[in-house]
Amino acid sequence: MQILPIPAFTDNYVFLLWEGGQGIVVDPGDAAPVLATLDRLGLELMHIWVTHHHGDHVGGIPQLLERFPGVEVLAGAYDRGRVPGQTRALQDGESFQVWGERVEVLFIPGHTRAHVAYYLPGRGDLFCGDTLFAGGCGRLIEGSPQQMLVSLQRIRQLPPQVKIWCAHEYTLKNLQFALTVDPDNPALQQRYQQVLQMRQRGLPTVPSDLATERATNPFLRWDDPHLQAAMGSRDPVRVFARLRGRKDLF
């Protein structure tokens, strides 16, 4: 199985998974680049996986279903009625198979109330939408700091080599913010320089990996003493909420 990020809009990624002549797309906000890529690779669309209902993640589904009628559209159970063409309502903890790989569904609310992630433990791939970003996390649009903290904790507990396929190219700005709250972190300083060079060359910074996020992403480090001191609290939810509040204004 291969994975290809397809750029969409100004900073979205749609992910294409494929094997043989079949493909799966994750969060197709825009159909045009997806259809062009499927045609270029000679692939038939088999599944659409949706992490949450926002338009930049689901806007391309109707056009894809016109071209590939009968495709399964998978999304969280609590998103029923908000995802075009949804055929399967996923529950936390359920799993299914594609091309011999097990896919586990993780319910990770916070950005939205119905957000899910798709985890392939055999390969170490996590498609986490807008919950965890490289260097950051999603805004709390429908959820609470407590919910988001629990969701991020679920992700943080996965193996360190897991690849984080997040849905936006926000990494450089995320790290610029991270340096304002964690300026003495040498791993963060080094990562910022690497990402800066990558973006200057037009290279994607996705996927990241969980080990890197745990060392440099402030939204996974609410129990770090330096960040606790910077946020004026040792309570994990307060630390996270204050970090998220500062990022909202950054």
C-alpha positions in Angstrom: 0.0 0.0 0.0 1.2 3.5 -0.9 0.2 6.9 0.6 0.3 10.1 -1.4 -0.6 13.6 0.0 -2.6 15.5 -2.6 -2.4 19.3 -2.0 -5.8 21.1 -2.1 -6.9 24.7 -1.6 -4.1 26.7 -0.1 -3.0 24.5 2.8 -5.1 21.3 2.9 -4.0 17.8 2.2 -6.2 15.0 0.8 -4.5 11.6 1.4 -4.7 8.9 -1.3 -4.0 5.3 -0.2 -3.7 2.8 -3.0 -2.8 -0.7 -3.9 -3.2 -2.4 -7.2 -5.8 -0.5 -9.2 -7.9 0.6 -6.2 -7.7 3.8 -4.1 -9.0 5.3 -0.9 -9.1 9.0 -0.2 -9.2 10.7 3.2 -11.0 14.0 3.7 -11.6 15.1 0.0 -12.5 18.7 0.4 -11.8 19.3 -3.3 -12.6 16.8 -6.0 -10.6 18.2 -8.8 -7.1 17.3 -7.7 -8.3 13.9 -6.4 -9.9 13.0 -9.8 -6.8 14.2 -11.6 -4.6 12.0 -9.4 -6.8 9.0 -9.7 -6.8 9.4 -13.5 -3.1 9.8 -13.7 -2.5 6.6 -11.6 -5.4 4.7 -13.3 -7.2 4.0 -10.0 -10.8 3.2 -9.2 -12.1 4.8 -6.0 -13.1 2.2 -3.4 -13.6 4.2 -0.1 -13.8 7.7 1.2 -12.7 8.2 4.8 -13.9 11.3 6.6 -12.5 12.5 9.9 -15.1 15.3 10.4 -17.8 17.2 8.6 -16.2 20.6 7.8 -16.5 21.7 4.2 -12.8 21.7 3.4 -12.8 17.9 4.3 -16.1 16.8 2.6 -16.8 19.4 -0.1 -15.5 17.1 -2.9 -17.6 14.1 -2.0 -20.6 14.7 -4.2 -18.5 15.1 -7.3 -16.5 12.0 -6.5 -19.7 10.0 -6.0 -20.9 11.2 -9.5 -17.8 9.7 -11.0 -17.7 6.6 -8.7 -21.3 5.8 -7.7 -21.6 3.2 -4.9 -18.4 4.1 -3.2 -18.5 3.6 0.6 -18.3 6.9 2.6 -17.1 6.3 6.1 -17.4 8.8 8.9 -18.1 9.0 12.6 -21.6 7.9 13.9 -22.2 11.4 15.4 -21.6 13.0 12.0 -24.5 11.3 10.4 -26.5 13.9 8.5 -23.5 16.2 8.2 -21.3 14.2 5.8 -22.6 14.0 2.2 -23.3 10.5 1.0 -22.2 8.8 4.3 -22.9 5.1 4.1 -21.2 3.8 7.2 -21.4 5.3 10.8 -18.2 4.4 12.7 -18.1 3.8 16.4 -15.1 4.3 18.7 -13.0 1.2 18.9 -14.4 -0.6 15.9 -12.0 -1.9 13.2 -12.1 -3.1 9.6 -9.7 -4.5 7.0 -8.4 -3.0 3.8 -5.8 -4.8 1.6 -4.9 -7.0 4.6 -4.3 -4.1 6.9 -6.4 -3.5 10.1 -7.8 0.0 10.5 -8.9 1.1 13.9 -11.4 3.9 14.5 -10.5 6.4 17.3 -13.1 8.8 18.6 -11.2 12.0 19.2 -13.7 14.9 19.8 -12.5 18.5 20.6 -12.1 20.2 17.2 -15.7 18.9 16.5 -18.0 16.8 18.5 -17.9 13.9 16.1 -14.2 13.8 15.0 -12.6 10.4 14.3 -9.2 9.2 13.3 -8.1 6.2 11.3 -5.2 4.2 12.7 -3.4 1.5 10.9 -1.3 -0.2 13.7 0.4 -2.7 11.4 2.0 0.2 9.4 2.0 2.9 12.0 -0.1 5.4 10.1 -2.6 7.8 11.8 -5.0 10.0 9.8 -6.1 12.4 12.4 -7.7 15.3 10.5 -7.7 18.5 12.4 -7.2 17.1 15.9 -3.4 17.0 16.0 -1.2 19.0 13.6 2.5 18.9 13.1 3.6 21.3 15.8 0.0 22.2 16.9 -3.6 21.1 17.3 -7.0 22.1 16.0 -9.2 24.9 17.3 -11.9 24.0 19.8 -15.0 24.6 17.6 -17.5 22.2 19.0 -15.6 20.7 22.0 -14.1 21.6 25.3 -10.4 21.7 26.5 -11.1 18.6 28.6 -12.4 16.7 25.5 -9.4 17.7 23.4 -6.9 16.9 26.1 -8.4 13.4 26.4 -8.3 13.0 22.6 -4.7 14.2 22.4 -3.7 11.9 25.3 -5.1 8.9 23.3 -2.9 9.9 20.4 0.1 10.6 22.7 0.0 7.1 24.0 0.5 5.5 20.6 3.9 4.1 19.6 6.5 6.9 19.0 7.2 5.8 15.4 3.6 6.4 14.3 3.3 8.7 11.4 1.0 11.7 11.8 -0.9 12.4 8.6 -2.6 15.7 9.6 -4.8 17.5 7.1 -3.1 20.9 6.9 0.3 22.4 6.1 0.3 24.6 9.2 3.7 23.4 10.6 5.8 26.5 10.2 3.3 28.9 11.9 2.7 26.3 14.6 6.3 26.1 15.4 6.6 29.9 15.4 4.0 30.0 18.1 5.6 27.1 20.0 8.8 29.0 20.3 6.9 31.8 22.1 5.9 29.5 24.9 8.8 27.0 24.9 11.8 29.1 23.7 14.5 27.1 25.5 13.6 23.7 24.0 16.6 22.7 21.8 14.6 20.0 19.9 12.0 22.7 19.0 14.7 25.1 17.9 16.3 22.5 15.7 12.9 21.4 14.2 11.9 25.0 13.4 15.1 25.5 11.4 14.5 22.2 9.5 10.9 23.1 8.7 11.8 26.6 7.7 14.3 25.2 5.1 11.7 22.6 3.9 9.1 25.2 3.3 11.5 27.5 1.6 12.1 24.6 -0.9 8.4 24.0 -1.2 8.5 20.6 0.5 5.7 19.2 2.6 6.2 18.8 6.3 3.5 16.1 6.6 3.7 13.4 7.8 5.4 14.0 11.1 6.0 11.3 13.6 4.8 11.0 17.2 8.2 11.1 18.8 8.9 14.4 17.2 5.5 15.8 18.3 6.0 14.6 21.9 9.4 16.4 22.0 8.4 19.7 20.3 4.6 20.2 20.1 3.4 22.2 23.2 -0.1 20.8 22.8 1.2 17.3 23.7 3.4 18.6 26.6 0.9 19.9 29.1 2.8 18.1 31.8 6.2 19.6 31.0 7.3 21.7 34.0 8.6 24.6 31.8 5.3 24.9 30.0 3.4 24.6 33.3 5.4 27.5 34.7 4.8 29.5 31.5 1.1 28.9 31.7 0.9 29.5 35.5 -0.7 26.2 36.4 0.1 22.5 37.0 -3.4 21.4 36.1 -3.3 19.7 32.7 -6.6 21.1 31.4 -5.8 24.6 32.5 -2.3 24.4 30.9 -3.8 23.1 27.6 -6.7 25.7 27.6 -4.3 28.6 28.2 -2.0 27.3 25.4 -4.9 27.0 23.0 -6.2 30.5 24.0 -2.8 32.0 23.2 -2.6 30.2 19.9 -6.0 31.5 19.0 -4.7 35.0 19.3 -1.3 34.4 17.6 
